[in-house]
Amino acid sequence: MQPTYWKKKAFRLTAEFPTVMCSLLAVNPWSSDAGSKTASGSYLSPTNAIEDLTAQLSQAGGDKDIVIIMLTAPSSEGFIGQMQQLAQAFPLPVVGQACRMAQTQLTLQVSKMQLPARALGGLPAPAALSVSTVRQIAGAHAIAQAAASAGGDIEALSAAITQFKAARAAALSHIQQVSTALQQNICPVWSFCYSGDIQTARIEMKKDIPHPDHVFTLAMMFVGDNLAPLRGLLS
C-alpha cells in the first residue's frame, strides 16, 4: 500500500520553537496566476493550490524537507474562521494577509486587492522562520539576562538593578502569559510532510489531496534542509 502523506493534524506553536531557515511559498485565492477570478470574487480549490505550488518547484532539485500546511473550506465564513484561528496559533504575515482579503471579499463581494506576480520555477531565498510570539519571549529573556550582567559604579549599578528588577518581573510575567496563550492556541490543519527528492515530493503531494470540491484554500509550503522543529508542531 502506498503511504498517504496528507493528514489532518492539530497545529500548536510552542515557546521552544527555534528559528528555522527555510523557503516559504504561499498560495491563496488572491495570488496572481492562481485560482479563479470571477465577478463575485476569487476562488481556489485545494487541487489548484497544490498545482500552483508544484509549479514553483519545477526547476528545484536535490533532497529537502518539505512541509505544507493547508486550510480549506467551502464558504467564505468557514475559511475566514479557520484563518483567524491559524493566525492566533501561527501569526505569519501571509496568513493575516489572506484573512484580510477574504474579509474584504465577503464584505464587498469583489476583492480589489491582488498579490504581486510571482516568478515560477524557483525557490525564494531561505529566510529565518520567526514569528512574533516567539520573538517576544526571546526579547523578554534578553531583558531578564541583562539584569545579571549590568555593570558600572555602585550608585549607577544600584539604580540599574532597581530598574532591571522591575523589568525582569514584567518580563517574566509576560513570558508566562505568552507561553500560556501559545499552549491554548491550537488550529486544525491539513498537512503534508516529506523528506527526500523534491521532484518525487511534487508527485506525492498531488495524491489524495483533501476536499477537492472546496473553493477556498490557503496553502503554505516550507522547504528547507531540516524542518523537524516545524513537523514537531503538528500532532
N, C-alpha and C positions, 0 to 999 in steps of 0.2 A: 504494500500500500504506500502511495506517495505521501510524504509529510504535508500537512496543512500549515502554512506559515501565518495565515490571517487568523487572529484570535481576539476574542473580546477580553479586555483587560481593565483593571482599575488603576488609574494613574494617580500617584501621590508623591509630591515633591517633599524631600526631607532636608533638614538643616545641614546634613552631612554631604549633600550633593556637591562634588568638586567641580572645578572649572574643566569643561570638556572641549577639546579642539575638534571642530567638525565643520563640514559644509552643510548649510541648510537650504533646501529647496521647498517652497510652499506654493500651493495652488488652491484657488477658491473660485467661486462663480464669476468674480470680477477681474480675474487675472487676464492679461492680454493673451489672445490666441488660445483660450481655453473656455470650455463651456459653450453655452448657447445664449446669445444676446437677443432678446425679443422686446416687443413694445411693452410688455408687462414686467420686464426685469431680466436679470441674469440668472442662469441655472447651470448646474454642473453635477453630473452623476458620478458615483464612485468609479465606474469603469473609465469614463473620460478623464477623471482626475489622475488615475494611475497611468493611463496612456500618456498624459502630458508629462508626468514625472519620468517615465521610462524614456521618453524622447530626450529629456535633459541628460540622460546617462548614455546616450547613443554613442558618444565618442570617448567615454571613460573606460579605463581598463584596469586590470590588476585586482588584487584581493582587498576588500574593505569590509568594515562593519556597516550595516545599513539598518536603520530603524525608521519605520513610518508610523506616525500617529495620525489617525483619521477620525473625523466626526462626520456623520451624515444623517440627514433627516428628510422626510417627505414634505415638510412645511417650513415656512419662514419662522414661525413661532418656536417650533421644536429646535430648529437649527440655532436660533439666537440663544435659546436657553442652554443648549449644550456648550456653545462658545463662551457664554458668560461663566459657566461652571469651570471650563478649562482655563479661562483667564485667571480665575482665582487660584487654581491649583498650579498653573504653569504660565505665569504672566509674560509671555513672549510678545513682542510688538506685532508680529504677524497675526496673532490671534485677536488682539484688540482691534487691529485694522479691519480684519474681515468682519468682526462683530459690528463695528460701526457701519460698514457698508450694507450689511444685512438689515440693520435697523433703518437705514435710510431708504432702502428698497421697500421695506414693509410699510413705512410711512408715506413715501411718495410714489410707490409702485414702479417708478423708473429711476434706477440709480444713475446719477450723472458722474459718478466717480470711477475712474479707471486706473488700474495699476500701470506703471511704466512697462514698456515692452521688454521682454527678457530674451536674451540670445539663447538659442537651443544648442545642444551638442557640447556641453561642458559643465564642469562643476564650479561654483563660486569658490573664491579663495577661502581656506579654512579660517575660522574666527572663533574666538572664545565663546562657548555657550554658557552664558551667565544670565541669571535672572535677578530682578530687583530684590526679592525677599532674601535670597542668599547673600547678596551684596550688602544688605542692611545688617545682617548678622555679622558678616566679616568686618564691617565698619564699627559695629558696637564692640566687637572683640578688640579691635585696634585701639579704641579709646581706653578700654579696661587695661590693656597691656601697657599703654603709655604711662599710667599711674605708677607702675612698678619701676619704670626707667627714668623718671623725672630727676633732673639734677640742678645744681646751682647753689647759691649761698643759702644760709639757714632760713632767713626770712622769706626769700623768694620760694625756696623749696617748701616751706610751711604753707604759704599761700597756694602754691601749685597743688600740694597734696590735698588741701581742703577742696579746691575746685575739682580735682580729679576724683575725689571720693564721691562727690555729688554726681559727676559724670558717669563714674563707674556704676553707681547704684541705678541711675537711669538706664545705662547700657544693659546691665544685667536684667532689669525689668523688661526692657524692650526685647532682649534675646528670648526671654521666656514667653512673652506674648506672641512673637513671630513664630517660635517653634511650635507653640500650641496651635496657632492658626494653620500652620503648614500641615500638621497631623490631621486636622479636621477637613481640609480641602481635598476631597477625593473626586475624581471625574472618570466615569466610564468611557472608554475609547476603543476603537478598533486598532490593532497594532500588527505590524509586520516586522519581524526581526530576522536578519540573515547575515551570516559571516562567510565570506568567500568571494568568488569571482563575480565582478559586477555584472557582466553580461548574462551570467546564469541567474543572478538575482532579478534581472529585468524580466526573464521568462517566468520565474516563480511568482513574482508579485502580481502577475496578470491572472493567476489561477485562483478560483474560488473567491473573487472579490465580493465582499458582503454588500447586500442591499443594492443591486444594480439598478433597481427601479426608482431609487430615491433621486431627488432633483437638486438637493443642496449638499455640498461636500466641501470640507476643508481638509486637506491632506498636507502634512509636513514630513519631509524626508530628510533624515540626518545621515550624513555619510562621513565616516572617519576611520582612523586606524584602530581605535579602541573605544567602543560605545558601551562597555559593560556597565558603567555607572548609570547611563540612561536606561538601559534594559532593566536595571535593578529597581527603577521607579515603577515598573509595570508588574502588577501581581494579579 
